[in-house]
Amino acid sequence: MSMKKSLVSALTTALVVGAASTTFAAANPFEDVPADHWAYDAIAQLAADGVVEGYGDGTYRGNQEITRYEMAQMIARAMAKGANGADKALIDKLAAEFADELNNLGIRVSALEKKVDNVKWYGLFRYTYARERENNDGANGNLNHQNTNNFRLRLQMAAEINKNWTGHARVEYATNGKNMDSAANSNGNDIYLNRAYVEGKYGNFTIDLGRFPYFTDVDGGMVFDDEFSGGMLTIGKGANVKLMVGRYHDNYSRNPLSYRDWVTDPDNPDGYTTASYQGIELNSDPNKKFTFGAAYHRFATRDLKANRLNTAVVKAYNADAMNIWEIGLGYRFDKNAKLSGAFARNSSGDSDTKYRQAWNVQFDYKGADRAKQGSWGAFVAYRHLGHYAAVFPTYNSMFTGSKGVNFGITYVPLKNIKTYLEYYVGRNLVNDRRQDTVFGRVELYF
C-alpha cells in the first residue's frame, strides 16, 4: 500500500508542474472518480475553453479514472487562472464538489510549489587587476615585471534531490593572461565545469562526492583552497573531523603538483599532473574565543621529482609524495579583532627545510559582509609559503615560493558588491629576489 501511495504522490506532483503525460492504472484504490462522473465533462469543457490544460501536455484523457486529489489539482489550477461566465460557474460547482480535497491541497500545493523551485542559480562577476614586480634590489633592474587584467564569470547551481541530498555544480568563464581579449591573451580564455558534486546531510554527518571545493580550515587556507575529485566525510557541525580521499589535478603554474614549463614530457604536453590525495583534519568550534586544529595531507605522484626546483639552486626532491602535517591556533579578542597562526611541515624529501615548511601569522579586524552596505574589514600578515608545504594557498596577492608581509582591506560600497585592495612585499624563496604586488578586485554577486 505504501508503494502505491508513493506512486500516486509522484503522479500528482507531475500534474502540478506540468510534466509529460502519465497514465493511471485502474487498479489503484485511490482512483475514486469514475470516468462517467459529471466532473469529467466539466473539466473537458474547461480544457476546451483553454481554462485548464489537463495533464500539462495539452491533452485531456476523459476515459481514464483518476483520483479526487488529481481532479482537485486541475480545479485549483483553473481557479488560479480565473474565468468568467459559464466557465466560472463550472469552476464554482467543481470547487464545491471537491471542497475537502482543495482544503487539503492548501498545504500540499505549497509543498509541491517549493519542489518546483528546488533548483537555485547564483553566481558572480569578477574583475581583478594585479601589478607584480621582482628585482635584484636595483642591481639589474626589474627581472619580472607584469600587469594582469582578468575577468571571471561564475554560475553556480544547487538542486534539491531529496530531504538529505543536494546536487551542486559551478561553471566558470575566465580570461587568464595579460589582457581580457583572447587575441592578446597568452593563455587564452577558458570556460569549464570546475565543480560537480552531491552533498548528503544526516544529522551531524555530511558527505560530499564528486569534484567539490576543499578549504583547510585549520590554517585559514594556507595549505589548500581548491577543488579535488573524490569524497569527503565531515563529522560534527561546530567542532568537526574531516576525512578526505581522492585525486587532485591543477594547472596552477606555481603549484609543485603542476609542472608546466618545468619539464619536457611528450606524454603530458600541458605539463600538468594528477596526484592521489588523502587527508584528515580536526577543528575546534570556530565560534569559540580560542580555536585550534590539526591536519595531515598526503599528495602522491612521481612527477614531484621532475619539477623545476630540482636544479643546481635547490636540492632535488627525491620522494614521490608530500606528507604535510600542520597545526593552527586562533584567539578572538572581541567581535572585531582576531589573531591567528598556523605552521605546516612536509616530512618527505631531502629538499631544503625552507621549501618544506609554511607558516602564517595574521591579525584580522572586522570583516566585510557583502549583504551589508558599508561593512569593511582589514588584515595584516606575515607568511612563509614553502613550495612543498603550501600546495594551493588561498591568498590573493601572495603565492607559493614567497615570504613576506601581506596586508589589505575589503569594503562593500553597495549591497552584493565587494571590493579588495591588497599589497605584498617580500622575497622569492629560491633566489632571494625582492618581490612586491599590488592587487585590486571588484566582485558583483547575484
Beta strands, then each sheet from edge to edge (+ up, - down):
strand 1: 119-135
strand 2: 142-160
strand 3: 165-175
strand 4: 189-202
strand 5: 205-215
strand 6: 225-235
strand 7: 240-249
strand 8: 274-283
strand 9: 290-300
strand 10: 321-332
strand 11: 337-346
strand 12: 357-366
strand 13: 376-385
strand 14: 402-414
strand 15: 417-428
strand 16: 434-445
sheet 1: 1+ 2- 3+ 4- 5+ 6- 7+ 8- 9+ 10- 11+ 12- 13+ 14- 15+ 16- 1+
end
